Amino acid sequence: MPLPPQVTDLTSFDLLLSVARLGSIGQAAAEHRISQPAASARLRYLERRLGLTLLQRTPRGSVLTPTGALIADWARGVVEAADSLAAAVQTLRSSHESRLAVAASQTIAEYLLPAWLVALRARQPDLVVTLQAANSAEVATRLLAGNADLGFVEGPDLPPGLDAETVAEDRLSVVVAPTHPWARRRRGIAPAELAATPLVSREAGSGTRRALEAALREHHIDTLTAPLLELSSTTAIKHAVAAGSGPAVLSSLAVSTELAAGTLAAVPVSGLTLHRRLRAAWPAGRQLTGPARDLYAIARRPR
């Protein structure tokens, strides 16, 4: 039930206890780091709220009246309980702020988060971070279930209940083995041909796959041909493509080394926009605090 208004100002009761212990409003004011006039005004306001005279002011200082002494005795247990509550809350906060649970989609987890976490640990060496790498749909599920403090996703959409902000941009690349027929096409391929070709692909729900589907819908292509292979990791897809199994669509972050080495070849797709946003996500309406806020700030820094 709501507390009576006369007893909700615990700071004033704490100040009264300091006067009782120190025998002076001035010393009590110094202990509470406020001015003496401010302390006197607060105590007079407390007296008005209670309708009681609590202090007797003398040339030698201030002493509690018998009524004031009785009120102070009753207030002491309440103030000490409030101190215990504040200490317990701080302990919980310190424990929470020493740990950070992150969920991130595969590309971000493999190619961006390691550097972000190194920067975070440089600020907070004692921080314990757990990272769950999953597809974008699973990251959203973990955030909504309260199993992650902060998430990073690649998909073009998010379910209700999450807030998100862009932290980076990415570009998807169609890649094949150097011996694949597409590697010799100077003009590349059309979106319809890409959609009609069985690809080496991530599972349904992955951010990369959903981004490709969204890009093709802009060309009024609503379905992809069933995958040639459906693999759960980017590394497995790259090995399969390099071995000649078929084309794949992967993040440019994931294939830059292979393209430079010549073990994979990039294939242009005429008229298809394959850029996407990489976003940080968290439960809607919640303010990011502590390590989650710090990691979000690191992720947003220009690269």
Secondary structure, 3 states (H helix, E strand, C coil): CCCCHHHCCHHHHHHHHHHHHHCCHHHHHHHCCCCHHHHHHHHHHHHHHHCCCCEEEECCEEEECHHHHHHHHHHHHHHHHHHHHHHHHHHHHHHHHCEEEEEEEHHHHHHCHHHHHHHHHHHCCCCEEEEEEECHHHHHHHHHCCCCCEEEECCCCCCCCEEEEEEEEEEEEEEECCCCHHHHCCCCECHHHHHHCCCEECCCCCHHHHHHHHHHHCCCCCCCCCCCEECCCHHHHHHHHHCCCCCEEEEHHHHHHHHHHCCCEEECECCCCCEEEEEEEEECCCCCCHHHHHHHHHHHCCC
